[in-house]
Structures are given as structure tokens and as C-alpha cells.
Amino acid sequence: MREGTTILTLDNGYHLWTHTDNVGGKIRLLCLHGGPGGNHEYYENFAEKLKDIDVQVTMYDQLGSWYSDQPDFTKQENVDKFLKMDYFVDEIEEVRQKLGIDDFYLIGQSWGGAITQEYALKYPKHLKGIIISSMTDNIAEYIVNINKIREHEYSKEDLDFMKECENSGDYDNERYQKLIDKLNCGYVDRKQPPAISHLTSTVATPVYNYFQGDNEFVITGALDGWDIRNKIKNISVPTLITYGEHETMPLETGRRMAATIPHARFATTPNGGHHHMIDNAPVYFAHLKEFLLDVENGTF
């Protein structure tokens, strides 16, 4: 492995953008972005934030996302082959093998937290630990929570209007988008960081729409029904579950997960939304460092 950016050629012929900082660090961290169809950008400062404990940080854009190849998802054959949870889990293992990463920690944000759980169940051999950042072990409890958020934030009139738009598929409605923006500002990106804003959208919309739907607060895609509540007891590696205290995921679910996974702890970030690594970085990274060092020192 070398410092900086490496373009991997997958066995399927497509290419992934990967980037590694602090090559040779004694602690190895592989980062999975959310979305689905997001990108690596909120991991760009992780090596700097974790340099005092000597962490090698590797991030990559999943197939279909930003700097990596984007298959033509208007072709059903590509949808059938690549837009599957199993594909993205196996992609992690191929990236690990091709970059030569072993005895490592896997961190996943949101959607990345879902495939982190699935990877830990399927490929535990090379893991030292996992970090599930802002993700449940099932979609049903997430849906209940986002509906509670909407009921808390909106008048009956606004909520009825949103449901009308969703029932008719009018997601581009200007009033509807302004209402969604209010939720994003309160529960997703509370700090509204300018550093990761772009003049064009970086979201891999076909991937996001297929799995999620139109936005974070309506689940109409393939993730609806995802549920591994009966499996997480089999995650055998040390696990940190970390949530923002003002986010889209239900905190009670995070606590239950930590009580169910044999070797797990739950940590929350005050004034943090779904992207609490940005909203309140000092607390987020303090929890992350504590976890990594406790596992490394055998005191977890």
C-alpha cells in the first residue's frame, strides 16, 4: 500500500477510488461512507484528527459513487448485479484484499454502518473491531423515529401537505423541499459545513433512490424491510455504536444494540446530528480514540 490515492480495478472490471493517509500507522481504519450513494468526504480529516494515536486511515467511494466508476443503472442487468446489499459487503472484502489491509477496524456511517454490521457477520476473521456510526440494525425502528420527528417539527397542515406530495410523487415541490431542508438542518447536518458543499450534487442519485428513496425522511426503496435484529448477537468483535443526540436514528435502538452485541458500548455526541463527526468533532473523536485505544490496550 502507498500513501495517497490508488485506483483499484475490481474483478468485475470497474474501478474504485481509494485514498490512504498515514501509511504504516499501527492502527488500521477502513472507512465506509453512507448514502447509499454518498462519498468519502467526511472522512478526509480523520487521519489528522487521529494522528496522535497513529492511525492509518483508508477511505474509498463505493461503486456508483462520486470518484469511482458509475455503472449505467438504466440497465436492469446492472441493477440486478450491483444494487444489492451482498454486493457492497463483498466489495469491502475485495478492497481489503487488494489493498492488503489486515487486523483492522471498520467504521461505517449510516448506510455504511449497515454494511459494516453485515461484513462483521460474514467476514470477522480480519477485524479487530467495528464502529457503527449513526445506524440501526433494522429499518422499521428508524421509520418510526423519523415519523416522530416529523410530527414534532411540523404543524398538521404541513405534515398533511408533505404526505400529499409523497403519495403523488411530487418530491420536487418547492414547499416540500423547504420542509425537508428544515429536517436536514435539525437532524442531519446541524453545522451545515461549507467545506463539503459543491456547486453540483455529489450524490449518486440512482443508487440513493434505489435503496433509500427521495430523501432521508421517507423510505420507499429496497432498504425498506432490512432487519438483522436477530443476527447482531453473533457479532463477535469489539463494537462501538455512536449516535448524535439530535439525529434521525432512535437512541433507544443504539442502546439496545449495545446491550445485544456481546462486546459493545454506546456513545452519544451532544448537539450532534446524523453527521456528528462534523457537528461536534471534539466529542465524536474523543469517543473514537477511547474505543480504539481500549481495544488496542486490551482494556475494552
N, C-alpha and C positions, 0 to 999 in steps of 0.2 A: 504494500500500500504506500502511496505517496501523498504528500501534503497538497491540498488544493483540490481542484476539480478533476474528476475522472468520468468519462462517458463509458458506461458499461453496455456491451452488446449482449442481450439476453439470448437464451437458447431459442426463443421464438422469433429472433431476428430483429426485434425492436430495440431501441436504445433508451437507457435511463441516465439522467443527470445525477451525479453524486458529488459530494464535497466533504472532505475530511480536514479538520483542524487539529493541531497538536498531535501529529502522528507519533506514536510511541508512548503516549501517556499511559500511566499504569492502570487507569480505569478506562474501560472502553464503553462508549454510549452510542447506540444506534437510534436515530430519531425518526418517528413516523408522523407525518402530518395528517391533519383532519380533512374535512370536506363532507363526503368524499369529493375529490377533485380540487382540493386546496393545494398548498405548496409548502415548501420548507422554510419560508422566510422568518417565521417567529422563532426558529432555532438558530438564526445566524449569529446571535450574541452568546450562545451557550458556552462556547469554548472560552470566551473572555470571562464570563461570569463564574466558570468552574475551574479557571486556571490554577487557583491556589490549592486545589486538591488533585491537580494533574490528570485531567480527563481528556481523552481523545474523543472528539465529537464527530460523528459521521451522520450526514443527512442526505436525503435524496427525494426527488419528485417521483411519485408513483406513476405507472404507465397511464397516459392520458392527461397528465398534469403539467402545466407551465413549461419548464425547460426540457422535459422528457418527451419522447415520441407520443403522438396522439393518433391512435388508430381512427379510421373512419367509422364512427359509431352509427352512421346511417345504414351500414351494412349489418344485417342481422347476425351474420356469422361472427363478427367481431363482438357484438353484444353478448352472444351466447358463450363465446370463448373467454372473454376478459372481464366482463362486468359481473363477476361472481366473487363472493367473499373468499372462497377457496383459492381463487387465482391470486388475490392480493396477499393472502397468508403465505402461499408458496413463493411469491415474488420476494418476500422478506428473506426467506431461506436462500434463494438464489443470489440475492445481493450479498448476504453474509458470506456465502461460499466464494463468490467471485472477488470480493474484497479481502478475503482471508481474515474475517473477524471471528474471534472465539472468546469464550469466557467473558461475555459481555452483558451489559444491561440494555434492555429495550424499553424505550419510552414512546408512548403513543398518545397524541392529543385528539380527543373527540373520536371521530371515525378511526383514527389511528389507535385509540385506546381499545376499540372493539377488536381490531385485527391483532393487537398486542395480546389480548386475552386468548384469542383463537390460536395464535402462534405458541403461546406458553403451554397450551394443552397439546398441541401437535408436535412441537419441536423443543422440548425442555432441555435437551442434552447440553446445549452450548450456552445456556443462560446462567448468569449469576443472580439476576433479579429483574423485575419489571416495574415500570411506573405507568399507572393508568391515570392519565390526566383528563379530567372532565369527561368521563364516560361511564355509563351504566353497563349492567350485564344483560339488559333487556330493553326493548323499545317501549313496551307498554307503560312502564312507570315513568319514562321520560314524557310520553304523550300526556299522561295525567298531570304531570308537573307543568308543562308548558301551557296547558289549558287553564290551570290555576293562575299562572302568571297573567295570562290574557284577561281573565275575569277580574283580577285585582287591578290591572292597569287601565282598563277601558270601561267606558260607560256602556250600558246595554245597547244604546244606539250604535256606537262604534263597533261593538262586538258583532251585532247583527249584520252590520254592513260588511265586515270582514268575512263573515260566514257566507254571505250572499256572493261576494267576489270569488271565494274559494269554490263554492258549489257550481258557479258558472265558468270557472277557469279564468276569471278576469284578474290575473295576478299583476298585470302591468298597470292597473288603475292607479292614478296618481295619488288619490286619497289613501288607497290601500297601502301603497309603498311608503307613504309618510307614517302610517301607523306601525308598519313593520320596522321602520327606521327607529322609532321610539323604543321598541323592544330590543333592537340591536344595541342601541346606546346604553340601555339599562342593564342588559344581561349577557351580552356577547363581548363587545369591545367598549368597556366603560371609559377607558382612557382615550379612545379614538386616536391611535398613534399615527402621526403623519409619515413616519419613516417607512411604513409598509403600504402606503397608498400609491396608486398608479393612475396614469392617465387613461388606462383601459383596464377592463376586468381581467384578473388573472385566474379566475375560477374556471375549471374545466366543466362548463355547463352541462354537456351531455352526461358526464359521469355523475355530477351532483344531482341532476334531475332524475336520473335513473334510480339511484339509491335513496335519495332524500325526498326530493320534490322541488318546490319553488323556493322555499326559504326554511329557516331553522325552526319555525313555529307551526309548520304543517307537514305531516309525514304522509306522503302519497306514493312513495317509491318502494323499492324492493327491500329496504331495511324494515319496513313495517312487518312485525311478527318475529323479528330476530330476538332470540331468547336463549341464553345459556345459564340461567339461574341454577339449574340442576347439575351443571358441569364445573362451576368455578371452584367447588370444594376440591377438585383434582389438580388445581394449580399448585405446584409443589415448590416453586421458588419464592424467595422473599419478594414482597409486593408492597409498593407504596401506591395508595389511592389518594389523589389530590384534587380538590374541587375549590372553585371560588365560592365565596359565601353569598354572592348575588348572581347566580348563573342559571342556566337553563336546566341543569341536571339536578334531581332531587337529592339533597344532602342525606336524607334518611336512607336512600339506596346505597350511597357510598359507605355509610356506617354499617349497613347490613353486609355489604360485600366484604368489608374488612373483618367482620366477625365470622364470615363463612370461609374465606380463603385461609388455609392453615397458618401461614406466616405472613400476616399483612398488618398494615397500620393505615389509618385515615388521617389526613391533614387538610385543613381548610385555610384559605387565604382571605383575610378581611378586605372588604372593598374590591374584591376581585370578581370579574365576570367569567364567562366561558374561557376567555384568553387571559387567565390570571397571571400567567408568566410575564405579561406586559402591564396589566393593570396595577399589580403590586409586586414588582420583581423582587425586592429585598426579602419578603416573606416567602415567596414561592421558592427562590433559590436556597434559602436557609433550610427549608424542609427537604429539598432535593439533596443538598450536600449532607445533611444529617443522615438521611437514609443511605446514601452511597457509602459514607464512612462507617456507619454502623455495620453494614453488611461486610465491607472490606475488613473491618477490625474484629469481626465475629461477635459483635455486641448487639446485633439486631434482635 
